[in-house]
């Protein structure tokens, strides 16, 4: 009976494998839209290194809102902090290959308007 209604395919589990690393990344690091903006910015500009004020300007957010998030992502190891010429803290994407790959996948999925998970 289910076959004739086409319901059998709905009851079958999906055949697509879940990328567990990607799922963990989204749940742990991409927890709000501001972080999404920061992560996609750095995915599209992986060699960019600048102080928070410059990053805020590039993504169209206020310095006040972005500064704590940059610090948080640095504590989590997604971003690295360095000292800029003018003694300000500068941020850049981590050099860890595994994290860089997942961040790029995250941004690519957003750009392709595909479901994240």
C-alpha positions as CSV (number, residue, x, y, z in Angstrom):
1,X,0.0,0.0,0.0
2,X,2.8,2.5,0.9
3,X,4.5,1.8,-2.4
4,X,1.4,2.8,-4.4
5,X,1.2,6.1,-2.5
6,X,4.9,6.9,-2.9
7,X,5.3,6.9,0.8
8,X,8.0,4.3,0.9
9,X,10.7,6.8,-0.1
10,X,9.6,9.2,2.7
11,X,10.1,6.5,5.3
12,X,13.5,5.4,4.0
13,X,16.5,7.1,5.7
14,X,18.4,9.6,3.5
15,X,21.3,8.0,1.7
16,X,23.5,11.1,2.0
17,X,26.3,10.9,4.5
18,X,26.5,13.5,7.3
19,X,29.8,15.3,7.5
20,X,30.2,15.2,11.3
21,X,33.1,17.6,11.4
22,X,31.1,20.2,9.5
23,X,28.0,19.7,11.7
24,X,30.2,20.1,14.9
25,X,31.7,23.3,13.4
26,X,28.3,24.8,12.7
27,X,27.0,24.0,16.1
28,X,30.1,25.2,17.9
29,X,31.3,28.2,16.0
30,X,28.5,29.5,13.7
31,X,26.0,30.2,16.4
32,X,24.6,33.5,15.2
33,X,24.4,35.7,12.1
34,X,27.3,38.0,13.2
35,X,29.6,35.0,13.5
36,X,28.3,33.8,10.1
37,X,29.3,37.2,8.6
38,X,32.8,37.0,10.2
39,X,33.4,33.4,9.2
40,X,32.3,33.9,5.6
41,X,34.4,37.1,5.4
42,X,37.5,35.3,6.5
43,X,36.7,32.3,4.2
44,X,36.6,34.6,1.2
45,X,39.7,36.5,2.4
46,X,41.8,33.8,4.1
47,X,45.0,35.9,4.1
48,X,43.4,39.1,5.4
49,X,44.9,40.4,8.7
50,X,43.6,43.6,10.2
51,X,42.4,45.2,13.4
52,X,38.7,44.9,14.5
53,X,37.8,48.3,13.2
54,X,38.9,47.4,9.6
55,X,37.1,44.1,9.7
56,X,33.9,45.8,11.0
57,X,34.0,48.2,8.1
58,X,34.5,45.5,5.6
59,X,31.5,43.4,6.8
60,X,29.3,46.4,7.5
61,X,29.0,45.9,11.3
62,X,29.8,48.2,14.2
63,X,33.1,47.9,16.0
64,X,31.2,47.6,19.3
65,X,29.3,44.5,18.1
66,X,32.2,42.8,16.3
67,X,35.0,43.1,18.9
68,X,33.7,40.5,21.4
69,X,32.9,38.1,18.6
70,X,36.4,38.4,17.2
71,X,37.9,37.8,20.6
72,X,35.6,34.8,21.1
73,X,36.6,33.2,17.8
74,X,40.2,33.8,18.6
75,X,39.8,32.0,21.9
76,X,38.2,29.1,20.1
77,X,41.1,28.9,17.7
78,X,39.2,30.0,14.5
79,X,41.1,33.3,14.3
80,X,44.6,34.2,15.4
81,X,45.5,37.4,17.1
82,X,48.7,39.4,16.2
83,X,49.9,42.8,17.0
84,X,49.5,45.4,14.2
85,X,51.9,48.2,13.5
86,X,49.9,50.7,15.5
87,X,49.9,48.4,18.6
88,X,46.3,47.3,17.9
89,X,45.3,43.6,17.9
90,X,44.9,42.3,14.4
91,X,42.9,39.2,13.5
92,X,43.5,36.6,10.8
93,X,42.1,33.2,9.9
94,X,43.7,30.3,11.6
95,X,46.5,28.5,9.8
96,X,45.2,25.1,10.9
97,X,44.4,23.2,7.6
98,X,41.4,21.3,9.0
99,X,39.6,24.4,10.4
100,X,40.4,26.4,7.2
101,X,38.8,23.6,5.1
102,X,35.6,23.5,7.2
103,X,35.3,27.3,7.2
104,X,35.7,27.3,3.4
105,X,33.0,24.6,3.1
106,X,30.7,26.7,5.4
107,X,31.1,29.8,3.2
108,X,30.7,27.8,0.0
109,X,27.4,26.2,1.2
110,X,26.1,29.7,2.1
111,X,27.1,31.2,-1.2
112,X,25.4,28.3,-3.1
113,X,22.3,28.8,-1.0
114,X,22.4,25.2,0.1
115,X,21.2,23.9,3.4
116,X,23.9,24.1,6.0
117,X,23.1,20.9,7.8
